């Protein structure tokens, strides 16, 4: 037996109302901070102001932030500190040095990896260059042997001696000529 139409309508209305409530609640969660910076300009942000901004310069902060503030050291330790104590603690400690946003160790490792990659590529290129030079040298010697007109022999699968035919000689000459084109 299915649900009654009235029950389905009531559930749809309930779902719609719940969806509307969640949408409105999500807007209130988007915290808004407003403060006056050191140049006298108003700054609007969803993040708290930097530590060098005095509490009197903060014009608006989210409701939850007014209830409990945390100092940077307490936030790292996971300890809540009342707003007055947090400002006193931040005033007592010098402002943290601004960083460039780059990790020097990571940058050094990245440069080292790039240098190793470049050295590896250079070694591989040198190896390929030597192999190509060897291949060209062998092709020149083979072409010279073919052009000399002497009979060329090889051994077949049965261990018997065979001499290269004229068509085989022409095909080998053509193949060696193609290789030598790349050597120039």
C-alpha positions in Angstrom: 0.0 0.0 0.0 1.5 3.4 -1.1 1.6 6.7 0.7 -1.5 8.9 0.7 -1.4 12.0 -1.7 -1.7 14.4 1.2 1.3 12.8 2.9 3.4 13.1 -0.2 2.5 16.8 -0.6 3.3 17.4 3.1 6.7 15.7 2.6 7.4 17.8 -0.5 6.6 21.0 1.4 8.8 19.8 4.2 11.7 19.1 1.8 11.2 22.5 0.2 11.2 24.3 3.5 14.3 22.4 4.7 16.1 23.3 1.4 15.2 27.0 1.8 16.4 26.9 5.4 19.7 25.4 4.4 20.2 28.0 1.7 19.6 30.8 4.1 21.7 29.2 6.8 24.6 28.8 4.3 24.5 32.6 3.7 24.9 33.3 7.3 27.8 30.9 7.6 29.7 33.0 5.0 31.4 35.2 7.6 32.1 38.8 6.8 35.0 40.7 8.3 35.4 44.5 7.8 38.4 46.4 9.1 40.4 49.5 8.3 43.9 48.8 7.1 47.1 50.9 7.9 46.4 53.2 4.9 42.9 54.0 6.1 41.0 51.9 3.6 38.1 49.6 4.5 38.8 46.0 3.7 36.0 43.5 3.3 36.9 39.8 3.6 35.6 36.4 4.6 38.9 35.8 6.5 40.1 37.5 9.6 42.5 40.4 9.3 46.2 40.0 9.6 47.8 40.0 13.1 49.1 43.6 12.7 45.6 45.1 12.6 44.5 46.4 16.0 41.2 45.3 17.5 39.9 48.9 17.4 40.4 48.9 13.6 38.0 45.9 13.2 34.6 47.3 12.3 32.7 44.0 11.8 33.3 40.4 12.5 31.2 37.3 12.4 29.1 36.5 15.5 31.0 33.3 16.3 34.3 35.2 16.1 33.0 37.7 18.7 32.2 34.9 21.1 35.6 33.2 21.1 38.8 34.4 19.4 42.0 32.4 19.2 45.5 33.6 19.1 47.8 32.2 16.4 49.8 30.2 19.0 46.7 29.0 20.7 45.1 28.0 17.4 48.1 25.8 16.6 47.8 24.2 20.1 44.0 23.9 19.7 43.3 26.0 22.7 40.5 28.7 22.8 41.5 32.1 24.3 39.1 34.9 25.1 39.2 37.9 22.7 41.0 40.3 25.1 43.7 37.8 25.9 44.3 37.0 22.3 44.8 40.7 21.4 47.2 41.1 24.4 49.1 38.0 23.4 49.4 39.2 19.8 50.5 42.7 20.9 53.2 41.1 23.2 54.6 39.0 20.4 56.2 40.7 17.3 54.4 40.2 14.0 55.5 37.1 12.2 57.8 37.6 9.3 56.1 37.6 5.9 57.1 34.7 3.7 57.2 34.6 0.0 55.0 31.6 -0.1 57.8 29.4 -1.5 59.5 26.6 0.3 63.3 27.0 -0.1 64.0 23.3 0.4 61.4 22.4 -2.1 62.7 24.8 -4.6 66.3 23.4 -4.1 65.0 19.9 -4.6 63.2 20.9 -7.7 66.3 22.6 -9.2 68.4 19.5 -8.3 65.9 17.2 -10.0 65.8 19.4 -13.1 69.7 19.4 -13.2 69.7 15.6 -12.8 67.1 15.3 -15.6 69.2 17.6 -17.8 72.4 15.6 -17.1 70.5 12.3 -17.8 69.2 13.7 -21.1 72.6 15.0 -22.1 74.2 11.6 -21.4 71.5 9.8 -23.4 72.0 12.3 -26.3 75.7 11.6 -26.2 75.1 7.8 -26.2 72.8 8.2 -29.2 75.3 10.3 -31.0 78.0 7.7 -30.5 75.7 4.9 -31.7 74.8 6.9 -34.8 78.4 7.5 -35.5 79.2 3.8 -35.2 76.3 2.9 -37.4 77.4 5.4 -40.1 80.9 4.0 -39.9 79.7 0.4 -40.4 77.4 1.5 -43.3 80.4 3.3 -45.0 82.5 0.1 -44.7 79.7 -2.1 -45.9 79.1 0.1 -48.9 82.8 0.2 -49.7 82.8 -3.6 -49.6 79.8 -3.9 -51.9 81.2 -1.3 -54.3 84.6 -3.2 -54.5 82.9 -6.1 -56.3 84.3 -8.9 -54.2 82.0 -11.9 -53.6 80.2 -11.7 -50.2 79.4 -14.8 -48.4 77.3 -15.7 -45.3 76.3 -18.8 -43.4 72.7 -20.0 -43.5 70.6 -21.8 -40.8 72.1 -25.2 -41.7 75.7 -24.0 -41.4 76.2 -23.9 -45.2 78.1 -21.2 -46.9 76.1 -19.0 -49.3 77.2 -16.2 -51.6 75.1 -13.0 -52.0 73.1 -12.8 -55.3 73.1 -9.8 -57.5 69.6 -8.8 -56.4 70.6 -9.2 -52.7 73.7 -7.1 -53.4 71.5 -4.3 -55.0 69.0 -4.4 -52.1 71.8 -4.2 -49.5 73.5 -1.3 -51.5 70.1 0.5 -51.5 69.7 0.0 -47.7 73.2 1.2 -47.0 72.7 4.3 -49.2 69.6 5.2 -47.2 71.5 4.9 -43.9 74.3 7.0 -45.3 71.8 9.8 -46.2 71.2 10.4 -42.5 74.9 10.5 -41.8 75.6 13.5 -43.8 
